[in-house]
Amino acid sequence: MLIFAVTGMGGIGKTALALEAAHRARAAGWFPGGTLFVDLRGYDDDPVTADQAVLALLDALGVRDRDLPPTTERQYDAYRALLAERRDRMLLILDNASDPSQFVPLLPGTDRHRVLITSRDRPDALPVRLIDLETLDPDDSVALVTRALHGTDERDDRPAREPAALRELADLCGHLPLALQIAAGMLRRRRQRDVASVVAGIRDAGDATAVLDHGSPGADLYGRSLVLRPVLETSYRRLPPDQARLLRLLCLAPGTETGTEAVAALADLGAESALSLLEDLAATHLVAPVLGGSGAASAVRWRLHDLVRGFGASVVAGDAELREEGEAARERVLGFYRRWADAADDRLRWLPGMEEPERFGERGQALAWLDGERAGLVAAVEWGREERFAKTAVALAVSLGEYLAWRRYFDDWITVAEAAREAARLAGNRLGEAIAWDHLGLALEAVGRVEEAIDAHTRARDLYQTAGDRDGEAGAWNNLGLSLVAVGRVEEAIDAHTRARDLYQTAGDRHGEARAWNNLGLSLREADRVEEAIDAHTRARDLYQTAGDRHREASAWNNLGLSLREADRAEEAIEAYGRSLKLCREYEDWNGAGQTLNNLAVAHRATHHPAEARAAYLQSADAFTRANAPEQAARARARAADLPD
C-alpha cells in the first residue's frame, strides 16, 4: 500500500491539488474502482474523528441503515473487508488531517489501493511519501490572478495595464494561493478600481490579512471560506506554549531569514533547545528551514512566510505582556548581533601585535558570519530609530562599516549609516553621530553622490571638532579630501589631507598618518606635483610596512605605480603594480586586484605591449566580477576587446 501526504501551510492549496490530481487520475483510468473522499476538518474546533469518518466511508461504499454493523469495531472490520474485496484499485483521499489518530484507523489493509492525505503537519513518524508544497513562483502568482480575472471577463485589461502593480500585489500576498484567490475576488468585485488601489490599501494598513479578509468574496469552489486570519489562528492555537512563544518572537526578528544562534538569543534559549523547537515548528509549516552550504545545523537559517510574520506581530501588538516580552527579545538579539559583529570587525581590522579577536580565528570566518547575517544586521540597525535600542544600534552600525565597504554593499551601508545617524541623535551621542556622518559620506561617494558626501564629511568634521576628538577629526579631514578631489577641488583636497596628516602626526598615530600620506599623494598627482606624490606614496608604503598592514600596503603600492607611470617610469610602475596585486590576492581583495590589474593594463598599453594589456584587462574583469562590481568588469572587457591583435 502506498500512502502519500501533501503537506504545507494553511492556504497553500493542498486540497485543490489533491482533488485536481484525483480528477486527472480518474480520467486516465488509474483508479477504476473509484475515489473516496472525506474532509477530516482537522483544524476546526470540532475535528472529525476516525470513528465518525468510517461511517461516512461505509455510506459511500453502500453500507447504511440496517446493513451498518452495530459497533465501531465491527464497522472498521466491514470497511476493511469491503476494500479487500474490491479488485479494482481505488483512491482514498483523507483531507485536512491534523493528527495521525484521524487517519491511521482508516488506512486500507491491502496494498492494492492508494491513499492521499493532506495536512498542515508533516506526519514524520509514519512511512508516508511526503509532498511538501511551497508558495508559488512570482510569475505563476501573477498568472493565477490574471486567469481568475480573465475567467470572469476576458476584456479585463488590468493585468496588462498594471503589470508592476499586479506583481507587487502578488508579493504582498506572499505568493500564497489562498491570498491570491482572495485578491482576485476583490478585484472582480471592484471592477472599476485599478490593481494599484488594492496594493495601496494593503500598504497603508500594514497588514495584508486584515485588508484581504475585509474584502473577501466569500467561499471557494469547495464551499470553504476565503479567509486568511482564521487559517493562521487555528494553526497558532494548536501549538504547545513553548512553540507558540518562539513563533511569536521569531515574527519580530530582523531580516527575512534568521540563523539558529540568533533565534536562540531572541528567545533566551540554548542553541539545542531553540533548534529542537524550530524543527517542531517546521513540521507544522509555520517556519521553513533554509540550509546553508555545509548542511550543518549551525548553518541552517529559518524563514517565515510574510503573512505568518504579519500575523505573529499583530498577536504581540495586541497584548501588553507580549509586547514587553517582544521588546526584551529584540534587545537580546540586538546585543547578540553587536557582540559578534564587533568581534568580526576586530578580525577584519586585525594587525600583528593586536589582541586576538573573540571567536573568529581568521578573516574568512568573520566574513562568512557577516555574509550570513547581513540582512538581519542591517535591519537591526534600523531599530535604532526607537529610543530603547538607539545606543546599541549605533555601536552595531559602527562595527559594520569595514565589512560593508569591503563587500561593496554600498546601498546597505547608506541605509545603516542613515539609521545610525538618527539613532545617535536620539541617544544624544554626538560622537556616534559624527561617525555615522563620516560613514555615510564614504558610502555616498562610493555610489557617485559626491556633493552629498562632501556635506556629510564636513558635518562629521565639525562634530568631531566640537567633541574634541582629534583622531576622528583627522579621519573626517582625510575622507573629505577624497571627496573634494573627486569633484576637481584639488587644492582644497591637498589642504584637507595635509591637515589630516598633521593631526595624526601630533597624536603619534602612524597608521592614520600612512592613510593621510597615501591620500595626499593622490591629490598631489592630480595637481601635477608628481614627484611630491611619489614621495607621499613611498612614505605611506613604508609606514604601512612598519605597522604590518599588508592590505593597505597594497593600496600604497598601487598608488605609487600611478605616480611612477605619470613620471614616465613605466618599468618601476609595473613592478609596483605587481607588488600591489600580490598583496590584494593574499587578502582576497578582488576590488583592489581589479583596480591594480586595470592600471597594469594601462601601463602595458602605454609601452606598446597589447597582448599583456589584454591579459591584464581580462584578469581585471574577472576580479571585478568577484568583487560585485559588474560595471567595472564590463568596462575592462570592453577595453580588452578594443585592443589591436
Sequence and secondary structure as in RCSB ss.txt:
>XXXX:A:sequence
MLIFAVTGMGGIGKTALALEAAHRARAAGWFPGGTLFVDLRGYDDDPVTADQAVLALLDALGVRDRDLPPTTERQ
YDAYRALLAERRDRMLLILDNASDPSQFVPLLPGTDRHRVLITSRDRPDALPVRLIDLETLDPDDSVALVTRALH
GTDERDDRPAREPAALRELADLCGHLPLALQIAAGMLRRRRQRDVASVVAGIRDAGDATAVLDHGSPGADLYGRS
LVLRPVLETSYRRLPPDQARLLRLLCLAPGTETGTEAVAALADLGAESALSLLEDLAATHLVAPVLGGSGAASAV
RWRLHDLVRGFGASVVAGDAELREEGEAARERVLGFYRRWADAADDRLRWLPGMEEPERFGERGQALAWLDGERA
GLVAAVEWGREERFAKTAVALAVSLGEYLAWRRYFDDWITVAEAAREAARLAGNRLGEAIAWDHLGLALEAVGRV
EEAIDAHTRARDLYQTAGDRDGEAGAWNNLGLSLVAVGRVEEAIDAHTRARDLYQTAGDRHGEARAWNNLGLSLR
EADRVEEAIDAHTRARDLYQTAGDRHREASAWNNLGLSLREADRAEEAIEAYGRSLKLCREYEDWNGAGQTLNNL
AVAHRATHHPAEARAAYLQSADAFTRANAPEQAARARARAADLPD
>XXXX:A:secstr
 EEEEEE STTS HHHHHHHHHHHHHHTTS TT EEEEE  TTSSS   HHHHHHHHHHHTT  GGGS SSHHHH
HHHHHHHHHH  S  EEEEES  SHHHHGGGS SSSSSEEEEEESS  TTS  EEEE     HHHHHHHHHHHHH
HH TT  HHHH HHHHHHHHHHTTT HHHHHHHHHHHHHTTTS HHHHHHHHHHHT HHHHHHHT   B TTS B
  SHHHHHHHHHTS HHHHHHHHHHTTSSSSEEEHHHHHHHHT  HHHHHHHHHHHHHTTSSEEE  SS  GGG 
EEE  HHHHHHHHHHHHT HHHHHHHHHHHHHHHHHHHHHHHHHHHHHH  TTS   SS  SHHHHHHHHHHHHH
HHHHHHHGGGSGGGHHHHHHHHHHHHHHHHHHT HHHHHHHHHHHHHHHHHHT HHHHHHHHHHHHHHHHHTT H
HHHHHHHHHHHHHHHHHT HHHHHHHHHHHHHHHHHTT HHHHHHHHHHHHHHHHHHT HHHHHHHHHHHHHHHH
HTT HHHHHHHHHHHHHHHHHHT HHHHHHHHHHHHHHHHHTT HHHHHHHHHHHHHHHHHTT HHHHHHHHHHH
HHHHHHTT HHHHHHHHHHHHHHHHHTT HHHHHHHHHHHHHS  
